[in-house]
């Protein structure tokens, strides 16, 4: 057995050593994901409520639920990468936990870029902090797109009144209507055609939750005839094109006919088969009859000669 000689000088040196700092564990919060992890969003589909909610629970170091903690949800900050928006189209959203320690972020909307992404979650309560934790989700692009006419039979546009039928289509894929597709209507630059608001030859809009898109504000131009309106729909990495046939009518010569009639006055009437008024052909009056020829009467008896008249 080895003995250690603790002499007096040694004890004094030991007592003179600085005290080691006391290690104190900082209080922390634990964030557990309740809803939203692993969700796959089909781009262009209306999302059910449960898919638009992100929910977490906050607990302290003793695993007790924390009420009143501030939870911050943060979506990726990249428009050209997969992600989405929270609440009113914002990238971040802060929510307080309830008495069960639960915080719910509602109204998440994915963007139109396919791929996997993470939503960052942090929490704070007093001098305590927790996270970050990550809710992982995926945006799945649409399948093959197609453009269909909502009104297959297009009524003609009235050139005289300046009224027309606005182009109206529905964007679909193999599973049904597609929401949020960028739809562009393009009119011919010459001939029978029309304009959109601002005298523009093209209009860009987006399909609604039923997949429908309308070229609002369309007006026909003054040229009559048939023409085609080009349609293009695009969403994520998919696109589709189509055409809508329309016709401008009402380009008659009513003013020219009225002018001809006014110049001719009452001496003409009727119209030719082509629809343009023409003078009516008239027959000249017959010549007057010749004056009567004088006659001499001969009677029996003594001739009588009358004097010249």
Beta strands, then each sheet from edge to edge (+ up, - down):
strand 1: 28-35
strand 2: 40-42
strand 3: 54-59
strand 4: 70-74
strand 5: 84-85
strand 6: 92-96
strand 7: 102-105
strand 8: 109-110
strand 9: 115-125
strand 10: 128-140
strand 11: 146-149
strand 12: 157-158
strand 13: 168-173
strand 14: 176-177
strand 15: 182-186
strand 16: 194-195
strand 17: 202-206
strand 18: 212-214
strand 19: 219-220
strand 20: 225-235
strand 21: 238-249
sheet 1: 2+ 10+ 1+ 3- 7+
sheet 2: 2+ 10+ 9- 4+ 6-
sheet 3: 5+ 8-
sheet 4: 11+ 13- 14+
sheet 5: 11+ 13- 18+
sheet 6: 12+ 21+ 20- 15+ 17-
sheet 7: 16+ 19-
end
